[in-house]
């Protein structure tokens, strides 16, 4: 079978139109089971392959797959964040054996083919299965499947490559502008199973859509929180599986509850003022030296005594000088007498 894939317009979103899709049965209708993927014959009461799975194909493409509690199986092959293929159908298990009847959609060569995958499954651990077409899947279990789906966690804005962005509100509703005159809107609702998967109900609106105005499709979506940033994976088909939609959105912002604006930023605390510097200490001026003590008053009689003492000293000097003069004269006289006698 052939289908037209305008992936050149929307590298991260694929809207397909299958021409003459045969075999494979009805398309996915979310979790209602009405018009959904056919159940595999002999489906066990408890499917040990139930869960979300990630891994690789034998060609090296990433695989994101989900096998629901009723066996419905949806998977997306991608190169980075660009879808390159998808699978949809049903899976059954018996003991450690697995059998899946799926339709493989190749978005690289615009073909779709039915394939039967056979292999082994270790519950909540690994899947190793190979298709009649030669595709081999090696998958590991994602424990996030066991958490309940939350619209609050899903809410946010997601980039879908060159196709722009889509914002999902806290009730799971969204509208994506596929082009100037085409929108794809709908709702993602937590499945009643309590697992971390959403039922997807979508509708095309507009004269320029690749499908007729009002075309409705349904399928599944889930938030891959194990990747950083988180990835929203969505897969949906029309009941006849002729028209479908596959997309990967990369989270761009934290979720914000619808109607409740982003919380106001917490103001930065005002800086604590530094204590004022203490005033500079001015050393005290040195004390003026004490005035010298006043001399004791002199007794007037002391001055008279001093004068008397001075006069006595003068008299003594005069007496000494007089005595010296007499002796000198005496010596001179003797010298003259002696000289005459020679």
Protein Blocks (a to p, Z undefined) as FASTA:
>chain_A
ZZddfkklmmmbccdddehiaehiaadehjnopopacddehiafbdckgccdddddfkop
acdddddfkopacddddehjacfbdcddddddehjbccdddddddfklopacdddddddd
dehibacdddfkopacdddddfklmpccdfklmgccddehjnopadddfkopacddfbfk
bccdddddddfklpacdddddddedjkbcbdehiacdddddddfkbccdddddddddfkl
maccddddddfbdcddehiacdddddddddddddddddddddddddddddddddddddfk
lmmmmmmmmmmmmmmmmmmmmmmmmmmmmmmmmmmmmmmmZZ
